[in-house]
Amino acid sequence: HHVLRKDIFGQRTFQCAIVDEVDSLMLDKGHHVVYLSSDMPALKNLNPLLALIWATANQYSKLASGHIVGRKYPFHQVALEQIKQEGLDESTVLQMAEDTGVLANDTVMEIRRKPSLLDEKIAATANVAADKLVEFFRAVETRFPSCRFALHNLNTDGSVQELNRSSSGSGQRQVSLLLNGGFC
């Protein structure tokens, strides 16, 4: 509210401030321009918030087909959400990922010993090929018949290619777009 110890907003209120790359002026609804004559160290505290806003906004994109791709989730979370069995823990799904080659050998054992490694180990799937993810989701479908996935991949030209045309069994298929880094 204060710049150079002067009340610049008066009775006006706001809920959120977004500061872009402009570091020498601020706009107030296009009506007033406030020039900042000195660095504002407090703006450094906004960096995590701005990074979160940027990351969230960048999760949505429009494909050449006109479809909009939404939030991205790690492959194991997509599978876990579709499995309706009680008592099933995350390590069971991760073990299936290890068995199909999505995760390196002994990864699940390391995660069981030290759960804080999960994010690091999932990040290590950055170079996993789409066919390995297809193999993983087929294994999930085989083990859990209530789960059905319609898997797609984004080609270099922006078109969407279906990776598993036929899926036996009944039930609604969860549509997933397989992306680099083990994300869906």
N, C-alpha and C positions, 0 to 999 in steps of 0.2 A: 503493500500500500504506500510505502514511502520511498521516494527517490530524493537523494540529497536532503533528507530529513524534512521533506515537505509532503503533505498529504495530497497525493495526486488524483485519488479516486473519489474523494468526497463521500457522498452517501451511496454511491454505486457499489454493488456487490458482484462477486463472481464466484464460480465453483471450481474452475479449472483454468490454469494459464498454460498455454503452449507456446514455447519460445523456439523459433526456428533458427536458421543460420544467421539471421539478422542480429548483429551484436551492438549496433549503434542507435537503434530506435525501436520504439514499441508503439503499436497502434491500439487504440481503444475503440472497437466497433467502427473503425473507419472515420470517426469524428475528430479524434484528437491524436496528435503524434507527440510522443514523449521521447526526447533525445536523452540518451544516457551518456554522461560525460566521463564516467569512470567505470572500471571493471566492477562487476557485481559477483563477488565470490559465492553468494548464496545460489546463483543460477547453476552452479556446479552440482548442487543437490538434485536438480531436475534431470540430470543425465539418465539415471535409471528409469524414471518415468517416461522420458522421451524415447528411450530404447524399447521399452515395453509397448508404447503406442506404435512405434515404427514396425516392430516385429509383428504385432497383431494385424496391422493394416496390410503388411506385405504377405500375410498368409492367404489372402484372397486374391485370385487372379482370374482373368477371363481367357478361356481357350479359344483357338481358332474356330472351333465348332459352335461357339456362342455360350457354352456352359461355363458356369462360374465354379471354380475349385475353392472349397472352404478351408477350414482349419486343418492343419496337418498333425497327425498323431503317430507315435512310434508303433511299429507293426504289432508288437506284443500287446499293446493296450487295445488295439482294434480287435484282436482275437479274443482277449479277455472279456471285452464288453459283449461279445456275441455268445460266449459260452454261458449257459444259464445254470450250470451245475454249482450247487453250494459246496463249500469246502475245498474248492479248487483254488490253489494259490498261484501266484505269479511265477514261481520257480518251475511249475509243471509246464507252463507255456514256454518259458525260456529254455527248458530242457528240450522241448520239441524243436525250437529254433536251432539249438546246438546240434541236435540229431540230423537236421536237414541241411546243415552247413551255413546257416545264416550267421550264427555265432561261432566263434572259434572253440576248439576243444577245451574243456575244463573251465569255461567261462562261468557256467552255472555254479560250479563248486566254489569258485572264487567269490561270486556274488553272495552265496549262502554264508561264507565265512565273514565277508565284509560287505553288508548291504549298500554301503555308501558308494561302492564301485559301479552300481547299476547304470547310472547316467553315462559314465565313462565308457563302459562296455557297449552300451547301445550306440553311443557316438562312434564306436569303432566299426559299425556296420555301414559307414559312409560309402564304401565301394562295393557293397553287395549287389550282385546282378539281379534284375527283375525275375529271372527264371528261378533263382534260389528262393525268393519271396513267394513265388507261385507254388513251389514245392512245399514250403512251410504251410501256406494256407490250405493246400490240398491235404496235408497231414492232419491239420486241425479239422477239416471237413470229415475225414475218414474216422478220426477218433471221436468226434462229437457230431453225430448225424444231424442234430438240430441246427448246426451252423452251415450256412451257405454263403459263398462269396462270389461276386461278379468282379473279376480283377481286370484292370485296364492299365495301360502304360501310355505315357506321353511321348510321342515320337519327336524327333528333332525338328520336324516341320510344324509342330504344334497340334498335329492331329492325334486323336485318341484311338488306340488299338486295344481290342478285347483280347485278353490272354488266355482265358479259360471259357471257351464257348459253351461247352456242355458240362453240366453239373448234375450228377444223379441225386435222387432224393427229393423230398418235398420241403416246402418252407420257403419263405421269402429270402432272396439273396441280398446280402449286404454289399452295396457297390463301393468299391475302393479303387482309387487311382494310386498305383505304386510309383513312388518317387525315389530319387537318389537318397541315400542315407538311411534306408529302412523306414521311411515315412509313408503313410497312407493318407 
